[in-house]
Structure formats: structure tokens, C-alpha cells
Amino acid sequence: PILAVHHDQAIWGNDANEFNPTRFSDGVARAAKHPVAFIPFGLGVRTCIGQNLAILQAKLTLAIILQRFSFSLAPTYQHAPTVLMLLYPQYGAPIIFRRLSDPTITQDQGS
């Protein structure tokens, strides 16, 4: 049934069977006509066996990013929270990342 949902033209449009990553450019909730139409790991007893590994890798990636960068909202950010099952920013949340200096590297080592 999930495969049928992921290829349903009524939900995804006429190009439902085509590889089109740009459909997710406005976020997963806006990729299809229904906000929860994308079920990447499946549900129930047939849930993807790689789900836990994928979530672990995502957490590790986030931890590394938080260790190495500071971030702030871009000046173009417009505060406009919207509810679509969950609360999210209506116009996105552009973020500015700045690399943190590495305290383990001294001036002599860095040059």
C-alpha cells in the first residue's frame, strides 16, 4: 500500500512515477497534495530495517554540525508560523552558518 501511495497521481501529480527531487524543495509537507503522503520508512511490521541506522546517522550529522558551526537566522527571515499537522515557518527559516574556530589548532599549526 505504501508503494501505491508514493506513486498515486492524485496525490503527487502527473509526474508521480518520475524521479523529481525538486518536488521537496518547499519541504516534505508541501511535496504532495496531502501533507503526510510521504512515508519513507514504511509503517507497522514491515518497517524498513535501516530506519534506526538512518536516524542514528542523522543525529550524528546534526551533532557534528552543532560542534563545528554557529548559526543564526538570516535577515530575510519572516516570522510566520503555520500549522500543518506540526508548527513550521510558512516562508522557511533561512539560516546563516559560521564555522567555529578549532581550539585544538594553534596559530603555529594553522599556518
N, C-alpha and C positions, 0 to 999 in steps of 0.2 A: 503493500500500500504506500510506503514512503516513496518508492521509485515512481509510482503513479502520480503522487502529489508533486514531486520535483519535476515532472515532465508535463504537467497539466497546463494546457494553453489558456484555459480560463483563468488560471492564477498567475502564470508567468508571461503570457502574451504569445504572439505567433512564433517567436524565436525560442520557445521553451526547450527545444531539443538541440539548440546551438550553444557552444561554449562562449559565454559573453560575460566576462568578469566585470565589465563596466556597469552592469545592472546593479551591482552592490556599491557603487560609488557614493550613494547617499545613505549608506548603511543597510544592514540586513533587514531591518523592519520595513524599509521602503523599497526593497528589491522586487517585491511581488505585490499583487493586489491585496493579499492578506498578510498581516504583519508577522505571523508565526508559520508561514508556509515553508520556510527553510529549516529542515531538521537534519543537520549534518551528521549526527552520530546515531540516529535512529532512536527507537524507544522500546521499552519492555525487555523481554528475554532475548531479543535479537539485537541488542545494543552493540555498537561497534566495540571490538575488543581493544582497539587502540585509543579509546576515548580517554582513559586515565593517563596514558602516556602523553597524549596531545595536551591535556590540561596541565600536566606537570611541566612540560616544555614551555608552555605559555607563561606559567608562573615564574619559571627560571628566567625566561627572557625579560619579563617585567622587572624582576629583581635586579638583573644586570643593568637595565636601562636606568632604574632608580639610583643605583650605585654610581653610575658614570655621568649622569646628566642632571641639571636642574631644569625646571620648566616653569613657564608662566603663560597666562592667556595672552594671545595676540591682541593688539589694539583694535583689530577689526571685529573682535568677539561681540556679539549682540546677545544679551541675556533674554532668552525667550523660551523658558521651559515648556515642554509639551508632553502630554500623556498619551502614549500609545502602548498600552499594557504596562509599560515602565515609563518613568520620567526621563526624558532626554532633551538635549538642546535642539530646538527647532532648526537653527541655522548651522548646526555643528559647533565644534569648540576648537578653533584653530589654536594650536599650542606652539610656543617658541621653545626649542630645546637649546640648552647651552652646555657644552662639555665641561665637566668639573675637572679641575687640575688634579693630577695623580700625586698624592702626598708621598708615595714611595719613590718617586723620581726626584732627585735633587737637581739643582741648576747644572752641576757639572755633568751629570748623566744625560740630561736632556739636550745638551748642545753638542 
